[in-house]
Amino acid sequence: MEKSNDIKKNPPHGTVYILPNLITTFSLFSGFYSIVSSINDKFMHAAIAILIAAIFDTLDGRVARMTGTTSKFGEEYDSLSDLISFGAAPALLAYLWLLQPYGRYGWIAAFLYVATTALRLARFNSQIEETPKNVFIGLPCPAAAAMIATTVLFCGFICSVQSEYLNIVMLFAVYFLSYLMVSTHQYTSFKQISKPNTFQFMVGTVLFFIIIATEPQITLFLLFVGYILSAPLAGAYRVLTRQKKREKKTVAP
């Protein structure tokens, strides 16, 4: 019995499980579809495809953990899929949507985004055993990609005409997201949150989806803005708190 349990916990090297890797393939397909849509100037379709890829990316890991089918192959395949769906796809979307008029500054920003996504994934894979399970070191690349995608949806919903100011904001946003992915800011991870079987949790979940469904273009945009700014603001708050404590110690007799 002990031998069979060890095999289940530590699958043979090179083991491939169909279900989680099939979901990862759906995520990869969504990312590739987003690239094709961006090339064809269908930016709304491209943005929605990135969000769908993020949903599949969340599901593949959860399914693998729930079914006990995690493997080294699945981890590597997931990272390669993420580089396409959350690196190349959002970078190309941002470039073809608003950054192209900036010439070299535009495509350099898009390349920097892809490069930092690759660096973020490499750091995550190399430090996965050292990082606490309840946090991410640096902005997760699916969240960064979703920020670009929801920005496209948000602007398509409220902006009738694309202005030069919007182009500048997008250029700054791409650089800022690139920085956050390779930063040391700690973002909350929702992977380890248990699913309590309580009535309050069910009601809260229903209300959450109702709020999202009212105006998804606006609510999703605000949701990701809040998540992305949460870590830098929390870091700034901690720094200010430490400074105030030091000042109190120096003033105290």
N, C-alpha and C positions, 0 to 999 in steps of 0.2 A: 504493500500500500504506500509506504514512504517513497519507494522508487517511482511509482506512477505519479505521485504528487510533485516530485521534483521535476519530472518531465513536463508536467503541465505548467509549472511556474517558469521553467527555463526551456523553452522550445528549442529544438535543434537549430544550429546555425543555418541560415538560408531558408527557414520555413516561411511559406507564403500562405496567408489566410485569405479566402476569397472575399468575404463580406466587407471587412473594413477597407481592404484595398480597392474593392469595387466602388465604395463610396468616395474614396480618394480620387478615383478615376473620374467620377462625376464632377468633383471639384475642379480637377484639371481641365475637363471638357468645358466647364463654365468659364474658366479663365481664358481658354483659347477662343471660345465664342466671343468673349468680351474684346479680345484683340481684333478679331475679324470685324466685329461691329464698329469699333473705333476707326478702323481703316475705311469702312464704308460710311463714315460720318453719322452713324446711328449711336450717338453718345448716350442716350437714355437706355437703350438696350444694353450697351456695354456696362453701364453703371449697375443695372439690375443684375446682370450676369455675375458681376463681382460679389454682390451681396449674396446671391445664391451659392457661389463658391465658398463664401465664408460660412454659410449654414452647413454645407456638406463637410467643410473642414472641421467644424465643431462636432459633427455627428460621428465621423470616422474614429476619432480618438475615444469618444464615449462608448461607441459600440464595441471597439476592441477591448476596452477595460471591462465592460459589462459581461462580455462573452469569454473573457480570458484568452483573447487571440492577439495580444500584443506581440510584436516581433521586431527585430532589428531591421528587417527588410521593410516593414510597414513604416517605421520611423524615417528611414532614408527616402522612401518613395513619397512620404508626406512632405518632407522638406523640399524635394525637387518640385513637387506640385505647387507648393506655396510660393516658390520663387517665380513660377509662371503666373499663377492666379493673383498673387498679392505683391508681386514685384514688377514684372514686365507689363502685365495688363493695366494696372492703374497708372503706371508711368506713361505708357503710350496714350491712355485716355486723357490724362492731364495735358500731355504735349500737343496732341492733335486738336483738343478742345480749345485751349487757351494759350498755351506756351509757344506755339509755333511762330507767332510774329516776333518773338524775342531772339530768333536766330540761334546763335551758339549758346547764349545764356539759357534759352529754353531747353535745348536738347541736353545741355550739361546738367541742368536741374533734373531732367528725367533720368539721365544716366546715374546721377548721384543717388536718386531714389532707389534704382535697381541695385546699385552696389551696396548701399546700406541695408537693404532687405537681405541680400546674400550674407553680409557680415552679421546681421542680427540672427539669422538662422544658424550660421556656423557657431556663433557664441552660445546660442541656446543649446545646441546639440552637445557642445563640448563641456558646458557647465550644468547640464541637467541634473546631475547627482548632487551638486553643491548648492543649487538654488532652492530656497524654501518653496514648498508646493503651493502656497497660497499667494505668491506674488510672481510677477514677471519683471526681470531686470531689463529695462528699456521697453518702449512701446511695442506691443505685439504687431507683427506685420499685417494680420487680417484686420485689426482695428484701424491701422493707417490707411489701408486700401479702402476700407468701408468709409473712412472720412472723405476721401476723394470722391467715391461713388455717391455718397449722400449729398455732397456739395453740388454735384452735377444735377441730381434730382431736385434739390432745394432751389437752385438757381433757375432750373427749367420751370419750376412751379411759380416762383415769384418775380422772376426777371423776364420782362418781355424783350429787352434789348441788352446785349452784352456790352458792357462799358469797359473803358481802358482801366478803370479802377479795379474791376473784377479780375482782369488779367494780372495786375500787380499783386493783388491779394492771393491769387492762386500760385503765383511764382514764389511768394514768401511762404505760403502754406506747404508747398512741396519741399522747400529747404528745411522748414521747421519740422515737418514730419520725418524727414531723413535724419535730422539731428536726434530727435526723440527716440528713434529706433535703436541707435547705437549709444544712447546715453545710459547713465546708471540710475535714472529715476525708477522707482518701484511702483509698478501698476498692479492693481488687484487682479488676482486670477480667480475665475469662477468655476474652474474645473473641479476643485475639491469640495465645493459646496454640496452638502448632502441634500437629499430631497425629502424633506419632512412630510409625513403623511398627516397633515393637519388641515383643518377647515380654513384657518386663516391664510395659510400658504396658498391654497386653491383660490380663495377669493382675491388675494393679492395678485396672483398670476393672471386671473381673468381681467382684473382692472388694468393691469399693465398692458395687456394686449388690446384692450379697448382703447386706451390712450394712444397706443401706437397706430391703431387702425383709423382713428379719427382723421388725421392728416399725416400719413406716413412720411411724406416728403419733408415735413417740418419737424415732426417728433423724432424721427431717426437722426436727422441732422443735429438737432440739439442734444440728443442722447450721446452721440459720439463726440461732439464738442466738449461736453461735460466730462466724459471719460478721459479724453486726451489731455485736457487741462488739469485733471484731478491730481496727477502725480507732481507736475511742476509747482502747482499751488500748495500742495501738501509739503513739498520740500522747502519752499519759501517760508511757509508758516513755521516749520521746525527750526529753520535758521534764525528767524526773528525771535522765536521763543527762547532759544539758547542765548542770543544776544541780550535779551531782557534779563535773563537769570544771571548772566555775568555782570551786567550793570548793577543789579541789586546786591550782588556779593561785594562788588567794589565800593558801593556807597555805604553798605552796612558797616557800623563801627566794629 
